[in-house]
Amino acid sequence: MDLVPAPLEFRAGPSEDGPFVLGPGTRVVADEASGTAARWLTATLGAATGLPLAPASSPHATAHAGAVTLRVVDRLAARGTEAYELLADASGVLIEGGGPAGVFWGAQTLRQLLGPDAFRRAPLRDGPWRVPPVRIADAPRFSWRGMLLDVARHFMPKDGVLRYVDLLAAHKLNVLHLHLTDDQGWRIEIERYPRLTEVGAWRARSRVGLGDDAPFDERPHGGFYTRDDLREIVTYAAARHVTVVPEIDVPGHSQAAIAAHPELGNADVVDTASLDPWDGWGINPHALNVSDATLAFYENVLTEVLEIFPSPYVHLGGDECVKDQWRASPAAQRRIGELGLRDEDELQSWFVRHFDRWLAERGRRLVGWDEILEGGLAPGAVVSSWRGYAGGVAAARAGHDVVMCPEQHTYLDWRQAGGPDEPTPIAHVRTLRDVYRFEPVPDVLSEAEAAHVIGVQANVWTEVMDSARVVDYMAFPRLAAFAEVAWRPLPPPAERDVADFERRMGAAHYARLDALGVEYRPPSGPRPWQRRPGVAGRPQEGPPPAR
């Protein structure tokens, strides 16, 4: 079958064993632990098929004839809570998981087995809805299989975020990293500091393209999520076994916050009172000051963040912090002297370590971009290795957990082809095949060191993505290739069967994306409405000026 991501073990049953046909009398039987997956399956397949799929709870969910049975079983727990097995024959479908997440991933596989029309929100036909006879055994390679969605550069309304939660779950991706703050916008309501969204969530205009010669779109841009919006997103994602990891970027990438609260900036060096949320892209010179008042401010911000997000991980950025203002600031230099630090790199390390301890005391773990290695790695911190593999290798060798997201493989804002009609002609070309050949664990790591690579992540930075339609185009189909890399062990890159992956995409998965309304880049190139000839800004032949 043409499943994406492909399962670890797939065996088609003999033709005399099936198929199982869903009909008006088909029930969904689930044990208590599988109740959430059963509700999702009933609602999703019920909408697509028009069948009632009556739910039936059972303490042990014994396999029932004529039913789809979902249950958690101890024998799979050793393979992990996300492991599952799916058995289908003419009598019914049985999905067993090592935990509730495993059952849910099995339910996602069942949806694929029913064909692309099972991904629609209303029935196109009366049936029949056939599940072929199969035996599938499956489990993920990594516990963190993520996508970063940058809602700070270009805001995505709540419904768009919820839609992306569903798209991640459909590809068995289980982490949504929400980049909520940056120089260009602050997107999370903080009750204690309303100016963060009153001022920081809105910029007067935006550059169209990269480079200083790119013109401006003079329309104001902005938006933010209320606390209840974010709670809704978190709850919706949890029902699909997706963890939402918030990012509050410090101490750089903070101009929107400083514009709202000038006292957060280095006012002894620059006129912070005159700042607005930034209308450009790239690396910004403004950084937070290192006063006790600023530390307390962000402790208060994070207190509210922890109230909203139950994730064990909180991302605090730590990247691309330009330290020129600290070098010129008498207050920053006094702090360096008081702490006995050698330089501004160690000052940033001290800043990050402060919040690493603060989060650890509250049962959370700090995640940061690989710049947090500079000046000394914060104890317990997780490193997002984006500047290639080097940061991840160094962190793993030091005993720290790592999420691999090297820009040359996983940055989905990089263009997909070299043609002039690509809508976002930035950086190097990274094709579907390139993403499929990404290997997250460098062979220079020992087995013990490689165990610290807890996951992988694709990053969708939105400087040049001003709508959900453009995000779709840039993310897909490459996110489908990334999902298979994240889900299962694959041969070495040079030996991977790219042709088979492309065949599965063409045979079924593009049709699934069509049914979901995803405006992906077709293999033949952009559709007429996706082209943007003469895109503003300089087509860039190297990496973007900022991550």
C-alpha positions in Angstrom: 0.0 0.0 0.0 1.0 3.6 -0.6 1.4 4.8 3.0 3.2 7.9 4.0 5.2 7.6 6.2 5.8 4.0 5.3 5.4 1.6 8.3 8.2 -0.5 9.6 6.5 -3.8 8.8 3.7 -4.2 6.2 2.3 -7.5 5.1 -0.7 -7.8 2.8 -3.1 -10.5 3.8 -4.4 -13.2 1.4 -7.2 -12.0 -0.7 -9.6 -14.5 0.8 -9.1 -12.7 4.2 -10.7 -9.5 3.1 -11.4 -6.7 2.6 -13.3 -5.4 5.6 -16.2 -3.1 4.4 -17.3 -0.3 6.6 -21.1 0.0 6.6 -24.0 1.5 8.5 -23.7 -1.2 11.2 -19.9 -0.8 11.8 -19.1 0.2 15.3 -15.9 1.7 16.8 -15.1 -0.3 20.0 -12.5 1.2 22.4 -11.1 0.6 25.8 -10.9 3.6 28.2 -7.3 4.5 27.3 -8.3 4.6 23.6 -11.3 6.8 24.0 -9.7 9.9 22.6 -8.6 8.1 19.4 -12.0 6.5 19.1 -13.8 9.9 19.2 -11.4 11.3 16.6 -11.8 8.3 14.3 -15.6 8.4 14.7 -15.8 12.1 13.9 -13.3 12.1 11.1 -14.3 9.0 9.2 -18.0 9.6 10.0 -17.8 13.0 8.3 -15.9 11.6 5.3 -18.0 8.5 4.8 -21.4 9.6 6.0 -21.6 6.5 8.2 -22.7 6.7 11.8 -19.8 4.5 13.1 -21.5 4.2 16.5 -19.0 4.3 19.4 -19.0 1.5 21.9 -16.8 1.4 25.0 -15.5 -1.8 26.4 -13.2 -2.2 29.4 -10.9 -4.6 27.6 -12.1 -3.9 24.0 -12.2 -7.5 22.9 -12.0 -7.6 19.1 -15.6 -7.6 17.8 -16.7 -8.9 14.4 -17.9 -6.2 12.1 -16.2 -3.5 14.2 -13.1 -1.3 14.4 -11.5 -2.2 17.7 -9.0 0.0 19.5 -7.1 -0.9 22.6 -3.9 -0.4 24.5 -1.9 -3.6 25.3 1.0 -4.3 27.6 2.9 -6.4 25.1 3.6 -3.4 22.9 4.7 -1.1 25.7 8.3 -2.3 25.5 8.4 -0.9 22.0 7.1 2.5 23.3 3.8 4.2 23.9 3.7 5.3 20.2 4.1 1.7 18.8 1.0 0.1 17.2 -0.1 -2.9 15.3 -3.0 -3.0 12.8 -4.7 -6.1 11.7 -7.5 -6.0 9.1 -9.4 -8.9 7.5 -13.0 -9.5 6.4 -14.2 -9.7 10.0 -13.0 -6.3 11.1 -10.1 -4.1 12.1 -8.0 -4.4 15.3 -5.7 -1.6 16.3 -3.5 -2.1 19.3 -1.0 0.3 20.8 1.7 0.5 23.4 -0.2 3.6 24.7 -2.9 5.9 23.6 -0.6 7.7 21.1 0.2 4.4 19.4 -3.5 3.6 19.0 -4.0 7.1 17.5 -1.2 6.6 15.0 -2.8 3.3 14.0 -6.1 5.1 13.5 -4.2 7.6 11.2 -2.9 4.6 9.2 -6.4 3.2 8.9 -7.6 6.5 7.4 -4.9 6.2 4.7 -5.9 2.6 4.0 -9.4 3.8 3.2 -8.2 6.0 0.3 -7.9 9.8 -0.3 -11.7 10.4 0.0 -11.4 9.5 3.7 -9.6 12.8 4.1 -12.6 14.9 3.1 -15.0 16.6 5.4 -18.1 15.4 3.7 -18.9 12.2 1.7 -18.5 12.2 -2.1 -19.9 8.8 -2.5 -22.0 6.2 -0.8 -19.2 3.6 -0.7 -18.1 1.0 -0.5 -15.4 1.9 2.1 -13.0 -1.0 2.0 -10.0 -1.8 4.2 -7.6 -4.2 2.5 -6.5 -7.3 4.5 -3.2 -6.2 6.1 -0.9 -6.8 9.0 1.1 -3.7 10.1 3.6 -3.4 12.9 5.0 0.1 13.4 6.8 2.4 15.8 8.7 5.7 15.5 12.4 6.2 15.4 12.4 9.5 17.3 10.3 10.8 20.2 10.4 14.4 18.9 9.1 14.7 15.3 8.4 18.4 14.9 7.6 21.3 12.8 8.3 24.9 13.7 5.7 27.4 12.6 6.9 31.0 12.7 3.8 33.1 13.5 5.9 36.1 14.6 7.1 37.3 11.2 3.7 36.7 9.6 0.8 36.0 11.8 -1.4 32.9 11.1 -4.9 33.1 12.6 -6.0 30.5 15.1 -7.9 28.4 12.6 -4.8 28.1 10.4 -2.8 26.8 13.3 -5.5 24.3 14.2 -5.4 23.1 10.5 -1.7 22.6 10.7 -2.1 20.6 13.9 -4.3 18.2 11.8 -1.7 18.2 9.0 1.1 17.3 11.4 -1.0 14.5 13.0 -1.9 13.1 9.5 1.9 12.7 9.0 2.6 11.2 12.5 4.5 14.4 13.5 4.0 15.0 17.2 5.5 18.4 18.0 4.3 21.9 16.9 7.0 24.4 17.9 5.3 27.8 17.9 7.7 30.7 17.3 5.6 33.3 19.2 7.9 36.3 19.5 10.5 38.1 17.4 11.6 41.5 16.3 8.6 41.8 14.0 5.8 40.8 16.4 4.7 39.5 19.8 1.9 37.0 19.4 0.9 35.8 22.9 -1.3 37.7 25.3 0.4 38.3 28.6 -2.2 39.7 31.1 0.4 41.3 33.3 1.9 43.2 30.4 -0.9 44.2 27.9 1.4 46.5 26.0 3.2 43.5 24.6 0.3 42.9 22.3 -1.2 46.4 22.2 2.1 47.7 20.8 4.3 44.6 20.0 1.8 42.7 18.0 1.5 45.3 15.2 3.9 46.7 12.7 3.3 49.5 10.3 4.5 47.7 7.1 6.5 44.7 5.9 9.3 44.1 3.4 8.3 42.0 0.4 11.2 39.7 -0.1 14.7 39.8 1.3 17.4 42.4 1.0 17.7 46.1 1.6 16.4 46.8 -1.9 13.1 44.9 -1.3 10.1 47.3 -1.4 7.6 47.6 1.3 4.0 46.4 1.5 2.6 49.5 3.2 -0.3 47.7 4.8 -0.1 47.3 8.6 0.4 43.7 9.7 -0.3 42.0 13.0 -2.4 39.9 15.3 -2.0 37.8 18.5 -3.5 34.8 20.3 -5.4 35.3 23.5 -4.7 33.0 26.3 -7.9 31.1 25.6 -6.9 30.8 21.9 -3.7 29.2 22.9 -5.4 26.9 25.4 -7.7 25.8 22.7 -4.8 25.1 20.4 -3.0 23.1 23.1 -6.1 21.1 23.9 -6.9 20.4 20.3 -3.3 19.3 19.7 -3.2 17.1 22.8 -6.2 15.2 21.5 -4.1 14.4 18.4 -1.0 13.6 20.5 0.8 16.7 19.3 2.7 18.7 21.9 2.8 22.4 21.4 6.2 23.8 22.4 6.1 27.7 22.9 9.1 29.8 22.0 9.7 33.2 23.7 12.9 34.4 22.0 15.6 36.0 24.2 17.9 37.9 24.6 18.0 38.8 20.9 15.1 38.9 18.4 13.4 41.1 20.9 12.6 44.5 19.2 8.9 44.0 19.4 9.1 43.5 23.2 11.4 46.5 23.6 9.1 48.6 21.5 6.3 47.8 23.9 8.5 48.2 27.0 11.6 50.4 26.2 13.0 49.7 29.7 13.8 46.2 28.5 16.4 47.5 26.0 19.9 49.0 26.4 18.6 52.5 27.0 22.1 53.6 28.1 23.3 53.1 24.5 20.3 53.6 22.2 17.0 55.5 22.3 14.7 52.5 23.0 11.7 54.8 23.4 11.7 55.5 19.7 11.5 51.9 18.6 8.6 50.2 16.9 8.2 46.5 16.0 10.7 46.0 13.1 9.5 46.2 9.5 12.5 44.4 8.1 14.1 40.9 8.0 17.5 39.6 9.0 19.6 40.0 12.2 18.5 42.9 14.4 21.0 44.8 16.5 18.7 45.2 19.5 19.1 42.9 22.5 17.5 42.9 26.0 19.4 44.4 28.8 20.7 42.2 31.6 19.2 43.9 34.6 17.4 42.2 37.4 14.3 44.0 36.4 14.4 42.5 32.9 15.0 39.0 34.4 12.0 39.5 36.6 9.9 40.8 33.7 10.5 37.6 31.7 10.0 35.4 34.8 6.5 37.0 34.9 6.0 36.4 31.2 7.1 32.7 31.6 4.9 32.2 34.6 1.9 32.9 32.3 3.4 30.8 29.5 3.6 27.8 31.8 0.0 28.3 32.8 -1.0 27.9 29.2 1.4 25.3 27.9 1.8 22.0 29.7 4.7 21.0 27.5 7.7 19.7 29.4 9.8 21.9 27.0 9.9 25.7 26.7 12.0 27.2 23.9 13.8 30.4 24.7 15.6 31.0 21.4 19.1 32.3 22.3 20.1 32.7 18.7 21.6 35.5 16.7 22.0 37.8 19.6 24.1 40.8 18.4 26.2 41.8 21.4 27.4 45.2 20.2 25.0 47.1 22.6 26.3 45.0 25.5 29.8 45.9 24.6 28.9 49.6 24.6 26.6 49.5 27.6 28.1 50.5 30.9 25.4 48.6 32.7 26.2 45.4 30.8 29.9 45.8 31.4 29.3 46.3 35.1 27.2 43.1 35.2 30.1 41.2 33.4 32.5 42.5 36.1 30.2 41.7 39.0 29.8 38.2 37.8 33.4 37.6 37.0 32.6 36.8 33.4 35.2 36.9 30.6 33.1 38.4 27.8 29.7 39.0 26.3 29.3 35.4 25.2 29.6 34.3 28.8 27.1 37.0 29.7 24.6 35.4 27.3 25.3 32.0 28.8 24.7 33.5 32.3 21.4 34.9 31.0 20.3 31.5 29.5 21.4 29.6 32.6 19.3 31.8 34.8 16.2 30.7 32.9 17.4 27.2 32.7 17.4 27.0 36.5 14.1 28.9 36.7 12.4 26.5 34.4 14.0 23.4 36.0 12.7 24.5 39.4 9.2 24.3 37.9 9.6 20.9 36.3 10.3 22.2 32.7 13.3 21.9 30.4 14.8 24.8 28.4 15.4 24.4 24.7 17.5 26.8 22.8 19.1 27.3 19.4 22.7 26.1 19.2 24.1 29.5 20.0 23.4 28.6 23.6 26.6 26.6 23.4 28.7 29.8 23.2 30.1 30.8 26.5 29.1 27.5 28.1 26.1 25.2 27.7 23.3 25.6 30.3 23.0 22.4 32.3 19.9 20.4 31.4 19.2 22.5 28.3 18.2 20.9 25.0 19.9 22.1 21.9 18.1 22.8 18.6 21.0 22.3 16.1 20.3 24.6 13.2 23.6 25.8 11.9 24.5 22.4 10.5 25.3 19.4 12.6 28.2 20.8 14.6 26.2 22.2 17.5 24.2 19.0 17.9 27.4 16.9 17.8 29.0 19.0 20.5 25.9 19.0 22.7 25.4 15.2 22.4 29.1 14.6 23.2 28.6 16.7 26.3 25.6 14.6 27.3 22.9 17.0 26.3 19.8 16.1 24.4 19.5 17.4 20.8 16.8 18.2 18.2 18.4 18.1 14.8 17.2 20.7 12.4 20.2 21.7 10.2 19.2 24.5 7.9 20.7 22.9 4.8 18.2 20.0 5.2 15.2 21.1 7.1 14.5 24.8 6.5 11.4 24.8 4.4 11.6 28.5 3.5 14.5 27.6 1.2 13.4 27.4 -2.4 12.3 24.1 -3.9 13.7 24.6 -7.4 16.0 27.0 -9.3 13.5 28.4 -11.7 12.7 32.1 -11.8 9.0 31.5 -11.1 9.5 30.1 -7.6 7.5 32.4 -5.3 10.2 32.7 -2.7 13.6 32.5 -4.5 15.8 32.5 -1.4 18.8 30.4 -0.3 19.9 27.2 -1.9 17.6 24.8 -3.7 16.3 22.0 -1.4 14.1 19.6 -3.3 11.8 16.9 -2.2 14.6 14.4 -2.9 17.1 16.4 -0.8 14.8 16.4 2.2 14.1 12.6 1.8 17.9 12.1 1.9 18.3 13.9 5.2 20.0 11.8 7.9 19.5 13.2 11.4 22.2 11.3 13.2 25.8 12.0 12.1 27.9 8.9 11.9 30.6 10.6 13.9 28.5 10.1 17.1 29.0 6.9 19.1 26.0 4.8 20.0 25.7 6.4 23.4 26.1 9.9 22.0 23.6 9.2 19.3 21.0 8.3 21.9 21.0 12.0 22.9 19.5 12.9 19.5 15.9 12.8 20.7 14.4 14.1 17.5 14.2 16.1 14.4 12.4 19.2 13.2 11.5 21.0 10.0 11.4 24.8 10.4 8.9 27.0 8.5 10.2 30.6 8.8 7.7 33.0 7.4 9.6 36.2 6.4 8.5 35.6 2.8 5.3 33.6 3.5 2.5 36.1 4.0 -0.4 33.7 3.8 -1.4 30.2 4.6 -1.4 29.5 0.9 2.3 30.3 0.6 3.0 28.3 3.8 1.3 25.3 2.2 3.4 25.7 -1.0 6.7 25.9 0.9 5.9 23.2 3.4 4.4 20.5 1.1 5.3 18.1 -0.3 8.6 18.4 1.5 7.1 18.0 4.9 5.8 14.6 3.9 9.3 13.5 3.0 10.6 14.9 6.3 7.8 13.0 8.2 9.1 9.7 6.8 12.7 10.5 7.8 11.4 11.4 11.3 9.2 8.3 11.6 11.3 5.4 10.5 14.9 4.3 10.1 16.0 4.5 6.5 19.1 3.3 4.6 22.1 5.7 4.2 21.1 8.7 2.1 22.8 7.5 -1.0 20.9 4.2 -0.8 17.4 5.5 -0.1 14.7 4.5 -2.5 13.6 8.0 -3.5 11.8 6.7 -6.5 9.5 4.5 -4.4 8.7 7.5 -2.1 7.9 9.6 -5.2 5.7 6.7 -6.5 3.8 6.6 -3.2 3.3 10.3 -3.3 2.0 10.1 -6.9 -0.2 7.0 -6.4 -2.0 8.3 -3.3 -0.5 11.0 -1.1 -0.9 14.0 -3.4 -4.6 13.0 -3.7 -4.8 12.9 0.1 -3.3 16.4 0.3 -5.8 17.5 -2.4 -8.6 16.2 -0.3 -7.2 18.1 2.7 -7.1 21.3 0.7 -3.3 21.6 0.9 -1.9 23.9 -1.9 1.4 22.0 -2.3 4.0 22.5 -4.9 3.2 20.0 -7.7 6.1 17.9 -9.0 5.9 19.8 -12.4 6.4 23.2 -10.7 4.2 26.0 -9.4 0.6 26.3 -10.6 -0.1 29.6 -12.3 -1.5 31.3 -9.2 1.5 30.1 -7.2 4.1 31.7 -9.4 5.4 35.1 -8.5 7.6 36.3 -11.4 9.7 39.3 -10.6 9.3 38.6 -6.8 10.4 41.7 -5.0 13.9 41.6 -3.4 17.1 40.1 -4.5 17.1 36.3 -5.4 19.6 35.1 -2.9 22.2 32.5 -3.9 23.4 31.8 -0.4 21.8 31.2 3.0 19.2 33.8 4.1 20.6 36.6 6.3 18.9 35.2 9.4 17.3 31.9 10.4 
